[in-house]
Amino acid sequence: MNERRLRWYSPWLTREFEMLAFGNGGGLPLIIFPTSLGRYYQNKDFGLVGSVSPFVDAGRVGVMIVRFVIPSEVEGSRCEPNTFISS
């Protein structure tokens, strides 16, 4: 199963993000979020990705595991929601 670790910078959140992607870019996208305050790679470590590997290998599903954003990590997290929308 093809595995890639992707990183990019978000100018809106002023920080770098990471994601694991499995597959060759085909099939239905399956986006997995970590558990509360969990790490993005835990779903792989706990075998969740391995359980769908036949579908990934067949090109029917592409799995993406995104890194969770903890609100305290984001600058201005104490702002009202309409502040973010109007920015």
Backbone as XML, in Angstrom:
<?xml version="1.0"?>
<chain id="A" units="angstrom">
  <residue number="1" name="MET">
    <atom name="N" x="0.856" y="-1.178" z="0.000"/>
    <atom name="CA" x="0.000" y="0.000" z="0.000"/>
    <atom name="C" x="0.899" y="1.237" z="0.000"/>
  </residue>
  <residue number="2" name="ASN">
    <atom name="N" x="0.638" y="2.131" z="-0.926"/>
    <atom name="CA" x="1.406" y="3.364" z="-1.055"/>
    <atom name="C" x="1.058" y="4.316" z="0.092"/>
  </residue>
  <residue number="3" name="GLU">
    <atom name="N" x="2.076" y="4.809" z="0.787"/>
    <atom name="CA" x="1.877" y="5.742" z="1.908"/>
    <atom name="C" x="2.718" y="6.991" z="1.680"/>
  </residue>
  <residue number="4" name="ARG">
    <atom name="N" x="2.083" y="8.149" z="1.868"/>
    <atom name="CA" x="2.800" y="9.421" z="1.738"/>
    <atom name="C" x="2.514" y="10.288" z="2.958"/>
  </residue>
  <residue number="5" name="ARG">
    <atom name="N" x="3.538" y="10.995" z="3.397"/>
    <atom name="CA" x="3.381" y="11.984" z="4.467"/>
    <atom name="C" x="3.458" y="13.355" z="3.814"/>
  </residue>
  <residue number="6" name="LEU">
    <atom name="N" x="2.398" y="14.112" z="3.943"/>
    <atom name="CA" x="2.314" y="15.422" z="3.308"/>
    <atom name="C" x="2.386" y="16.504" z="4.368"/>
  </residue>
  <residue number="7" name="ARG">
    <atom name="N" x="3.057" y="17.593" z="4.022"/>
    <atom name="CA" x="3.154" y="18.760" z="4.912"/>
    <atom name="C" x="2.896" y="20.014" z="4.083"/>
  </residue>
  <residue number="8" name="TRP">
    <atom name="N" x="2.206" y="20.972" z="4.668"/>
    <atom name="CA" x="1.994" y="22.249" z="4.005"/>
    <atom name="C" x="1.772" y="23.332" z="5.042"/>
  </residue>
  <residue number="9" name="TYR">
    <atom name="N" x="1.975" y="24.543" z="4.621"/>
    <atom name="CA" x="1.808" y="25.697" z="5.500"/>
    <atom name="C" x="0.465" y="26.351" z="5.214"/>
  </residue>
  <residue number="10" name="SER">
    <atom name="N" x="-0.275" y="26.645" z="6.275"/>
    <atom name="CA" x="-1.552" y="27.336" z="6.149"/>
    <atom name="C" x="-1.368" y="28.799" z="6.541"/>
  </residue>
  <residue number="11" name="PRO">
    <atom name="N" x="-1.497" y="29.720" z="5.595"/>
    <atom name="CA" x="-1.375" y="31.133" z="5.955"/>
    <atom name="C" x="-2.523" y="31.612" z="6.840"/>
  </residue>
  <residue number="12" name="TRP">
    <atom name="N" x="-3.680" y="30.954" z="6.789"/>
    <atom name="CA" x="-4.820" y="31.371" z="7.602"/>
    <atom name="C" x="-4.627" y="31.005" z="9.061"/>
  </residue>
  <residue number="13" name="LEU">
    <atom name="N" x="-4.006" y="29.851" z="9.310"/>
    <atom name="CA" x="-3.777" y="29.419" z="10.688"/>
    <atom name="C" x="-2.339" y="29.660" z="11.134"/>
  </residue>
  <residue number="14" name="THR">
    <atom name="N" x="-1.537" y="30.188" z="10.237"/>
    <atom name="CA" x="-0.131" y="30.539" z="10.475"/>
    <atom name="C" x="0.654" y="29.400" z="11.118"/>
  </residue>
  <residue number="15" name="ARG">
    <atom name="N" x="0.517" y="28.220" z="10.545"/>
    <atom name="CA" x="1.270" y="27.068" z="11.029"/>
    <atom name="C" x="1.333" y="25.993" z="9.952"/>
  </residue>
  <residue number="16" name="GLU">
    <atom name="N" x="2.217" y="25.047" z="10.164"/>
    <atom name="CA" x="2.380" y="23.940" z="9.234"/>
    <atom name="C" x="1.489" y="22.768" z="9.668"/>
  </residue>
  <residue number="17" name="PHE">
    <atom name="N" x="0.945" y="22.052" z="8.674"/>
    <atom name="CA" x="0.086" y="20.902" z="8.939"/>
    <atom name="C" x="0.653" y="19.659" z="8.290"/>
  </residue>
  <residue number="18" name="GLU">
    <atom name="N" x="0.255" y="18.502" z="8.836"/>
    <atom name="CA" x="0.706" y="17.223" z="8.317"/>
    <atom name="C" x="-0.498" y="16.323" z="8.064"/>
  </residue>
  <residue number="19" name="MET">
    <atom name="N" x="-0.300" y="15.381" z="7.135"/>
    <atom name="CA" x="-1.353" y="14.444" z="6.793"/>
    <atom name="C" x="-0.698" y="13.179" z="6.258"/>
  </residue>
  <residue number="20" name="LEU">
    <atom name="N" x="-1.295" y="12.030" z="6.534"/>
    <atom name="CA" x="-0.886" y="10.785" z="5.916"/>
    <atom name="C" x="-1.889" y="10.458" z="4.820"/>
  </residue>
  <residue number="21" name="ALA">
    <atom name="N" x="-1.383" y="10.036" z="3.663"/>
    <atom name="CA" x="-2.250" y="9.652" z="2.555"/>
    <atom name="C" x="-1.857" y="8.250" z="2.108"/>
  </residue>
  <residue number="22" name="PHE">
    <atom name="N" x="-2.847" y="7.412" z="1.882"/>
    <atom name="CA" x="-2.629" y="6.037" z="1.452"/>
    <atom name="C" x="-3.367" y="5.800" z="0.146"/>
  </residue>
  <residue number="23" name="GLY">
    <atom name="N" x="-2.710" y="5.131" z="-0.784"/>
    <atom name="CA" x="-3.300" y="4.835" z="-2.078"/>
    <atom name="C" x="-2.603" y="5.605" z="-3.174"/>
  </residue>
  <residue number="24" name="ASN">
    <atom name="N" x="-3.150" y="5.466" z="-4.365"/>
    <atom name="CA" x="-2.551" y="6.100" z="-5.547"/>
    <atom name="C" x="-3.364" y="7.279" z="-6.053"/>
  </residue>
  <residue number="25" name="GLY">
    <atom name="N" x="-4.227" y="7.811" z="-5.230"/>
    <atom name="CA" x="-5.009" y="8.981" z="-5.619"/>
    <atom name="C" x="-6.324" y="8.653" z="-6.288"/>
  </residue>
  <residue number="26" name="GLY">
    <atom name="N" x="-6.646" y="7.381" z="-6.417"/>
    <atom name="CA" x="-7.908" y="6.994" z="-7.049"/>
    <atom name="C" x="-8.914" y="6.515" z="-6.024"/>
  </residue>
  <residue number="27" name="GLY">
    <atom name="N" x="-10.115" y="6.289" z="-6.476"/>
    <atom name="CA" x="-11.161" y="5.762" z="-5.618"/>
    <atom name="C" x="-11.831" y="6.831" z="-4.781"/>
  </residue>
  <residue number="28" name="LEU">
    <atom name="N" x="-12.745" y="6.381" z="-3.970"/>
    <atom name="CA" x="-13.467" y="7.297" z="-3.088"/>
    <atom name="C" x="-12.552" y="7.796" z="-1.980"/>
  </residue>
  <residue number="29" name="PRO">
    <atom name="N" x="-12.619" y="9.077" z="-1.661"/>
    <atom name="CA" x="-11.782" y="9.585" z="-0.568"/>
    <atom name="C" x="-12.382" y="9.208" z="0.783"/>
  </residue>
  <residue number="30" name="LEU">
    <atom name="N" x="-11.551" y="8.687" z="1.647"/>
    <atom name="CA" x="-11.939" y="8.369" z="3.014"/>
    <atom name="C" x="-11.070" y="9.226" z="3.921"/>
  </residue>
  <residue number="31" name="ILE">
    <atom name="N" x="-11.671" y="10.233" z="4.527"/>
    <atom name="CA" x="-10.937" y="11.158" z="5.392"/>
    <atom name="C" x="-11.168" y="10.745" z="6.837"/>
  </residue>
  <residue number="32" name="ILE">
    <atom name="N" x="-10.066" y="10.496" z="7.544"/>
    <atom name="CA" x="-10.148" y="10.044" z="8.929"/>
    <atom name="C" x="-9.530" y="11.105" z="9.831"/>
  </residue>
  <residue number="33" name="PHE">
    <atom name="N" x="-10.260" y="11.454" z="10.867"/>
    <atom name="CA" x="-9.761" y="12.389" z="11.873"/>
    <atom name="C" x="-9.345" y="11.601" z="13.101"/>
  </residue>
  <residue number="34" name="PRO">
    <atom name="N" x="-8.306" y="12.042" z="13.793"/>
    <atom name="CA" x="-7.890" y="11.329" z="15.002"/>
    <atom name="C" x="-8.912" y="11.502" z="16.119"/>
  </residue>
  <residue number="35" name="THR">
    <atom name="N" x="-8.784" y="10.652" z="17.122"/>
    <atom name="CA" x="-9.645" y="10.780" z="18.294"/>
    <atom name="C" x="-9.291" y="12.065" z="19.036"/>
  </residue>
  <residue number="36" name="SER">
    <atom name="N" x="-10.058" y="12.420" z="20.032"/>
    <atom name="CA" x="-9.814" y="13.644" z="20.800"/>
    <atom name="C" x="-8.370" y="13.712" z="21.272"/>
  </residue>
  <residue number="37" name="LEU">
    <atom name="N" x="-7.708" y="14.771" z="20.853"/>
    <atom name="CA" x="-6.321" y="15.053" z="21.206"/>
    <atom name="C" x="-5.357" y="13.939" z="20.793"/>
  </residue>
  <residue number="38" name="GLY">
    <atom name="N" x="-5.790" y="13.068" z="19.873"/>
    <atom name="CA" x="-4.921" y="12.008" z="19.373"/>
    <atom name="C" x="-4.028" y="12.519" z="18.258"/>
  </residue>
  <residue number="39" name="ARG">
    <atom name="N" x="-3.025" y="11.757" z="17.924"/>
    <atom name="CA" x="-2.093" y="12.081" z="16.846"/>
    <atom name="C" x="-2.617" y="11.526" z="15.527"/>
  </residue>
  <residue number="40" name="TYR">
    <atom name="N" x="-2.275" y="12.161" z="14.439"/>
    <atom name="CA" x="-2.799" y="11.757" z="13.138"/>
    <atom name="C" x="-2.320" y="10.373" z="12.719"/>
  </residue>
  <residue number="41" name="TYR">
    <atom name="N" x="-1.207" y="9.906" z="13.211"/>
    <atom name="CA" x="-0.693" y="8.596" z="12.809"/>
    <atom name="C" x="-1.251" y="7.446" z="13.668"/>
  </residue>
  <residue number="42" name="GLN">
    <atom name="N" x="-2.038" y="7.738" z="14.703"/>
    <atom name="CA" x="-2.559" y="6.675" z="15.558"/>
    <atom name="C" x="-3.516" y="5.738" z="14.833"/>
  </residue>
  <residue number="43" name="ASN">
    <atom name="N" x="-4.279" y="6.254" z="13.887"/>
    <atom name="CA" x="-5.196" y="5.388" z="13.152"/>
    <atom name="C" x="-4.438" y="4.338" z="12.347"/>
  </residue>
  <residue number="44" name="LYS">
    <atom name="N" x="-3.263" y="4.694" z="11.878"/>
    <atom name="CA" x="-2.415" y="3.713" z="11.203"/>
    <atom name="C" x="-1.836" y="2.739" z="12.221"/>
  </residue>
  <residue number="45" name="ASP">
    <atom name="N" x="-1.299" y="3.259" z="13.313"/>
    <atom name="CA" x="-0.673" y="2.420" z="14.334"/>
    <atom name="C" x="-1.654" y="1.424" z="14.948"/>
  </residue>
  <residue number="46" name="PHE">
    <atom name="N" x="-2.907" y="1.799" z="15.082"/>
    <atom name="CA" x="-3.899" y="0.925" z="15.697"/>
    <atom name="C" x="-4.542" y="-0.049" z="14.701"/>
  </residue>
  <residue number="47" name="GLY">
    <atom name="N" x="-4.128" y="-0.012" z="13.428"/>
    <atom name="CA" x="-4.599" y="-0.982" z="12.451"/>
    <atom name="C" x="-5.829" y="-0.599" z="11.666"/>
  </residue>
  <residue number="48" name="LEU">
    <atom name="N" x="-6.344" y="0.606" z="11.863"/>
    <atom name="CA" x="-7.546" y="1.005" z="11.129"/>
    <atom name="C" x="-7.284" y="1.079" z="9.631"/>
  </residue>
  <residue number="49" name="VAL">
    <atom name="N" x="-6.152" y="1.634" z="9.255"/>
    <atom name="CA" x="-5.811" y="1.741" z="7.829"/>
    <atom name="C" x="-5.583" y="0.351" z="7.236"/>
  </residue>
  <residue number="50" name="GLY">
    <atom name="N" x="-4.912" y="-0.508" z="7.981"/>
    <atom name="CA" x="-4.671" y="-1.863" z="7.506"/>
    <atom name="C" x="-5.949" y="-2.639" z="7.244"/>
  </residue>
  <residue number="51" name="SER">
    <atom name="N" x="-7.005" y="-2.331" z="7.977"/>
    <atom name="CA" x="-8.269" y="-3.038" z="7.795"/>
    <atom name="C" x="-8.938" y="-2.724" z="6.459"/>
  </residue>
  <residue number="52" name="VAL">
    <atom name="N" x="-8.599" y="-1.599" z="5.851"/>
    <atom name="CA" x="-9.176" y="-1.252" z="4.543"/>
    <atom name="C" x="-8.141" y="-1.364" z="3.417"/>
  </residue>
  <residue number="53" name="SER">
    <atom name="N" x="-6.973" y="-1.942" z="3.721"/>
    <atom name="CA" x="-5.903" y="-2.026" z="2.718"/>
    <atom name="C" x="-6.305" y="-2.770" z="1.447"/>
  </residue>
  <residue number="54" name="PRO">
    <atom name="N" x="-7.152" y="-3.821" z="1.497"/>
    <atom name="CA" x="-7.558" y="-4.445" z="0.224"/>
    <atom name="C" x="-8.277" y="-3.468" z="-0.711"/>
  </residue>
  <residue number="55" name="PHE">
    <atom name="N" x="-9.061" y="-2.569" z="-0.142"/>
    <atom name="CA" x="-9.776" y="-1.581" z="-0.954"/>
    <atom name="C" x="-8.825" y="-0.506" z="-1.477"/>
  </residue>
  <residue number="56" name="VAL">
    <atom name="N" x="-7.832" y="-0.141" z="-0.671"/>
    <atom name="CA" x="-6.839" y="0.842" z="-1.090"/>
    <atom name="C" x="-5.980" y="0.260" z="-2.209"/>
  </residue>
  <residue number="57" name="ASP">
    <atom name="N" x="-5.513" y="-0.972" z="-2.023"/>
    <atom name="CA" x="-4.674" y="-1.619" z="-3.029"/>
    <atom name="C" x="-5.410" y="-1.827" z="-4.344"/>
  </residue>
  <residue number="58" name="ALA">
    <atom name="N" x="-6.725" y="-2.042" z="-4.282"/>
    <atom name="CA" x="-7.526" y="-2.224" z="-5.490"/>
    <atom name="C" x="-7.888" y="-0.897" z="-6.152"/>
  </residue>
  <residue number="59" name="GLY">
    <atom name="N" x="-7.525" y="0.234" z="-5.524"/>
    <atom name="CA" x="-7.828" y="1.549" z="-6.090"/>
    <atom name="C" x="-9.257" y="1.993" z="-5.870"/>
  </residue>
  <residue number="60" name="ARG">
    <atom name="N" x="-9.980" y="1.323" z="-4.991"/>
    <atom name="CA" x="-11.375" y="1.686" z="-4.745"/>
    <atom name="C" x="-11.510" y="2.792" z="-3.705"/>
  </residue>
  <residue number="61" name="VAL">
    <atom name="N" x="-10.492" y="2.934" z="-2.829"/>
    <atom name="CA" x="-10.536" y="3.921" z="-1.751"/>
    <atom name="C" x="-9.161" y="4.566" z="-1.612"/>
  </residue>
  <residue number="62" name="GLY">
    <atom name="N" x="-9.139" y="5.844" z="-1.349"/>
    <atom name="CA" x="-7.923" y="6.555" z="-0.968"/>
    <atom name="C" x="-8.118" y="7.080" z="0.443"/>
  </residue>
  <residue number="63" name="VAL">
    <atom name="N" x="-7.198" y="6.789" z="1.335"/>
    <atom name="CA" x="-7.348" y="7.159" z="2.739"/>
    <atom name="C" x="-6.457" y="8.357" z="3.055"/>
  </residue>
  <residue number="64" name="MET">
    <atom name="N" x="-7.030" y="9.340" z="3.718"/>
    <atom name="CA" x="-6.285" y="10.504" z="4.187"/>
    <atom name="C" x="-6.549" y="10.680" z="5.670"/>
  </residue>
  <residue number="65" name="ILE">
    <atom name="N" x="-5.476" y="10.795" z="6.444"/>
    <atom name="CA" x="-5.601" y="11.019" z="7.887"/>
    <atom name="C" x="-5.008" y="12.387" z="8.172"/>
  </residue>
  <residue number="66" name="VAL">
    <atom name="N" x="-5.842" y="13.300" z="8.621"/>
    <atom name="CA" x="-5.403" y="14.676" z="8.842"/>
    <atom name="C" x="-5.028" y="14.891" z="10.296"/>
  </residue>
  <residue number="67" name="ARG">
    <atom name="N" x="-4.178" y="15.869" z="10.513"/>
    <atom name="CA" x="-3.767" y="16.232" z="11.868"/>
    <atom name="C" x="-4.838" y="17.117" z="12.473"/>
  </residue>
  <residue number="68" name="PHE">
    <atom name="N" x="-5.216" y="16.819" z="13.688"/>
    <atom name="CA" x="-6.237" y="17.579" z="14.404"/>
    <atom name="C" x="-5.667" y="18.922" z="14.846"/>
  </residue>
  <residue number="69" name="VAL">
    <atom name="N" x="-6.467" y="19.965" z="14.775"/>
    <atom name="CA" x="-6.047" y="21.292" z="15.227"/>
    <atom name="C" x="-6.629" y="21.526" z="16.615"/>
  </residue>
  <residue number="70" name="ILE">
    <atom name="N" x="-5.752" y="21.691" z="17.585"/>
    <atom name="CA" x="-6.183" y="22.009" z="18.940"/>
    <atom name="C" x="-6.412" y="23.515" z="18.998"/>
  </residue>
  <residue number="71" name="PRO">
    <atom name="N" x="-7.586" y="23.965" z="19.417"/>
    <atom name="CA" x="-7.873" y="25.410" z="19.383"/>
    <atom name="C" x="-6.815" y="26.280" z="20.046"/>
  </residue>
  <residue number="72" name="SER">
    <atom name="N" x="-6.182" y="25.807" z="21.102"/>
    <atom name="CA" x="-5.179" y="26.632" z="21.766"/>
    <atom name="C" x="-3.928" y="26.813" z="20.915"/>
  </residue>
  <residue number="73" name="GLU">
    <atom name="N" x="-3.767" y="25.988" z="19.854"/>
    <atom name="CA" x="-2.611" y="26.123" z="18.974"/>
    <atom name="C" x="-2.791" y="27.231" z="17.944"/>
  </residue>
  <residue number="74" name="VAL">
    <atom name="N" x="-4.014" y="27.649" z="17.742"/>
    <atom name="CA" x="-4.316" y="28.618" z="16.696"/>
    <atom name="C" x="-4.273" y="30.016" z="17.274"/>
  </residue>
  <residue number="75" name="GLU">
    <atom name="N" x="-3.532" y="30.903" z="16.610"/>
    <atom name="CA" x="-3.473" y="32.293" z="17.072"/>
    <atom name="C" x="-4.861" y="32.909" z="17.026"/>
  </residue>
  <residue number="76" name="GLY">
    <atom name="N" x="-5.180" y="33.676" z="18.021"/>
    <atom name="CA" x="-6.468" y="34.361" z="18.045"/>
    <atom name="C" x="-7.630" y="33.441" z="18.361"/>
  </residue>
  <residue number="77" name="SER">
    <atom name="N" x="-7.356" y="32.305" z="18.984"/>
    <atom name="CA" x="-8.431" y="31.348" z="19.248"/>
    <atom name="C" x="-9.451" y="31.873" z="20.254"/>
  </residue>
  <residue number="78" name="ARG">
    <atom name="N" x="-9.136" y="32.976" z="20.932"/>
    <atom name="CA" x="-10.077" y="33.539" z="21.889"/>
    <atom name="C" x="-11.013" y="34.556" z="21.231"/>
  </residue>
  <residue number="79" name="CYS">
    <atom name="N" x="-10.895" y="34.724" z="19.929"/>
    <atom name="CA" x="-11.753" y="35.661" z="19.207"/>
    <atom name="C" x="-13.130" y="35.052" z="19.009"/>
  </residue>
  <residue number="80" name="GLU">
    <atom name="N" x="-14.080" y="35.902" z="18.814"/>
    <atom name="CA" x="-15.422" y="35.457" z="18.476"/>
    <atom name="C" x="-15.407" y="34.878" z="17.060"/>
  </residue>
  <residue number="81" name="PRO">
    <atom name="N" x="-16.276" y="33.895" z="16.760"/>
    <atom name="CA" x="-16.273" y="33.279" z="15.438"/>
    <atom name="C" x="-16.449" y="34.261" z="14.285"/>
  </residue>
  <residue number="82" name="ASN">
    <atom name="N" x="-17.263" y="35.316" z="14.467"/>
    <atom name="CA" x="-17.462" y="36.271" z="13.378"/>
    <atom name="C" x="-16.199" y="37.051" z="13.068"/>
  </residue>
  <residue number="83" name="THR">
    <atom name="N" x="-15.234" y="37.091" z="13.987"/>
    <atom name="CA" x="-13.951" y="37.738" z="13.722"/>
    <atom name="C" x="-13.186" y="36.970" z="12.661"/>
  </residue>
  <residue number="84" name="PHE">
    <atom name="N" x="-13.224" y="35.650" z="12.732"/>
    <atom name="CA" x="-12.537" y="34.827" z="11.737"/>
    <atom name="C" x="-13.205" y="34.956" z="10.377"/>
  </residue>
  <residue number="85" name="ILE">
    <atom name="N" x="-14.537" y="35.015" z="10.354"/>
    <atom name="CA" x="-15.264" y="35.084" z="9.100"/>
    <atom name="C" x="-15.015" y="36.410" z="8.388"/>
  </residue>
  <residue number="86" name="SER">
    <atom name="N" x="-14.952" y="37.505" z="9.131"/>
    <atom name="CA" x="-14.801" y="38.809" z="8.514"/>
    <atom name="C" x="-13.355" y="39.116" z="8.138"/>
  </residue>
  <residue number="87" name="SER">
    <atom name="N" x="-12.405" y="38.327" z="8.590"/>
    <atom name="CA" x="-10.984" y="38.586" z="8.291"/>
    <atom name="C" x="-10.655" y="38.268" z="6.855"/>
  </residue>
</chain>
